[in-house]
Amino acid sequence: MFSEDAVATTVQDVQALLRGGGGTGQAQSATKETLVAWLNFAHGGVALDEQITIKSNGSRGKGGASVTQSFQGWMGEVEGILLDPGATSSDLKRAQQIATSINLSDSGNKACH
């Protein structure tokens, strides 16, 4: 996603994205959370094949149906949404919720932020 849609080749590029670059509104929030998820992966906070359970609507709250799939599977879904020029606000909210849920999935793990 970041090589196709957002520049993140230097520390300064990444810092700019984390401070609010990468779009506006819901797209910006989703991009930021996605970048954090990839950074957590790179830092060892989550494994590519690690199974993560998220509610079917993308959130982590109690109750409701949930879906379990690998980090790789969730990130494929998130990036598919972010790279879709026709993605709706609802789609972008789902991408942001999934990425946030991934980032919170190992909240006790010091390698995960």
C-alpha positions as CSV (number, residue, x, y, z in Angstrom):
1,M,0.0,0.0,0.0
2,F,2.7,2.4,1.0
3,S,4.8,1.8,-2.2
4,E,1.7,2.2,-4.4
5,D,-0.2,5.0,-2.7
6,A,1.9,6.8,-0.1
7,V,5.5,7.6,0.2
8,A,7.1,6.0,3.2
9,T,10.8,5.5,2.2
10,T,12.4,7.7,4.8
11,V,11.9,8.2,8.6
12,Q,10.7,11.7,7.7
13,D,8.1,10.3,5.3
14,V,6.8,7.9,8.0
15,Q,6.7,10.7,10.6
16,A,4.7,12.9,8.3
17,L,2.2,10.1,7.7
18,L,1.9,9.4,11.4
19,R,1.3,13.2,12.0
20,G,-1.5,13.3,9.6
21,G,-0.3,12.9,6.0
22,G,-1.8,10.4,3.6
23,G,-5.2,11.8,2.8
24,T,-8.0,13.5,4.7
25,G,-10.6,12.4,7.2
26,Q,-11.4,8.6,7.3
27,A,-8.7,7.8,4.6
28,Q,-6.1,9.6,6.7
29,S,-7.1,7.7,9.9
30,A,-7.1,4.4,8.1
31,T,-3.7,5.0,6.5
32,K,-2.1,6.0,9.8
33,E,-3.5,2.9,11.6
34,T,-2.4,0.7,8.7
35,L,1.2,2.1,8.9
36,V,1.3,1.5,12.6
37,A,0.1,-2.1,12.1
38,W,2.9,-2.7,9.5
39,L,5.4,-1.1,11.9
40,N,4.2,-3.4,14.7
41,F,4.8,-6.3,12.4
42,A,8.3,-5.1,11.4
43,H,9.1,-4.7,15.1
44,G,8.0,-8.2,16.0
45,G,4.8,-7.2,17.7
46,V,2.7,-9.5,15.5
47,A,3.6,-12.4,13.2
48,L,2.5,-12.6,9.5
49,D,0.6,-15.9,10.2
50,E,-0.6,-14.8,13.7
51,Q,-4.4,-15.4,14.1
52,I,-6.3,-12.3,15.1
53,T,-10.0,-12.3,16.1
54,I,-11.9,-9.2,15.2
55,K,-15.7,-8.6,15.3
56,S,-17.2,-8.9,11.9
57,N,-17.8,-5.1,11.7
58,G,-14.1,-4.5,12.3
59,S,-14.2,-3.4,15.9
60,R,-13.0,-5.2,19.1
61,G,-15.9,-4.6,21.4
62,K,-17.8,-7.3,23.3
63,G,-20.6,-9.2,21.7
64,G,-21.5,-9.8,18.1
65,A,-20.1,-12.2,15.6
66,S,-16.3,-12.3,15.2
67,V,-13.9,-13.4,12.5
68,T,-10.5,-14.9,13.0
69,Q,-7.8,-14.8,10.3
70,S,-4.1,-14.2,10.0
71,F,-2.4,-10.8,10.2
72,Q,-1.6,-11.2,6.5
73,G,-5.3,-11.8,5.7
74,W,-6.5,-8.8,7.6
75,M,-3.9,-6.6,6.1
76,G,-4.8,-7.8,2.6
77,E,-8.4,-6.7,3.3
78,V,-7.3,-3.4,4.7
79,E,-4.9,-2.6,1.8
80,G,-7.5,-3.7,-0.7
81,I,-9.9,-1.1,0.7
82,L,-7.3,1.7,0.9
83,L,-6.1,1.1,-2.7
84,D,-9.7,1.1,-4.1
85,P,-10.4,4.5,-5.5
86,G,-14.1,3.7,-5.2
87,A,-13.9,2.9,-1.4
88,T,-16.8,4.5,0.5
89,S,-16.5,6.3,3.8
90,S,-18.0,3.1,5.4
91,D,-15.3,1.0,3.7
92,L,-12.5,3.3,5.0
93,K,-14.0,3.2,8.5
94,R,-13.9,-0.6,8.4
95,A,-10.2,-0.5,7.2
96,Q,-9.3,1.8,10.1
97,Q,-11.2,-0.3,12.6
98,I,-9.5,-3.5,11.5
99,A,-6.0,-1.9,11.6
100,T,-6.7,-0.4,15.0
101,S,-7.9,-3.8,16.3
102,I,-4.7,-5.4,15.1
103,N,-2.7,-2.7,16.9
104,L,-4.6,-3.4,20.1
105,S,-4.6,-7.1,19.8
106,D,-1.4,-7.5,21.7
107,S,-1.7,-4.5,24.0
108,G,0.3,-6.3,26.7
109,N,3.1,-6.9,24.2
110,K,5.8,-4.2,24.6
111,A,6.8,-4.7,21.0
112,C,3.2,-3.7,19.8
113,H,2.2,0.0,19.9
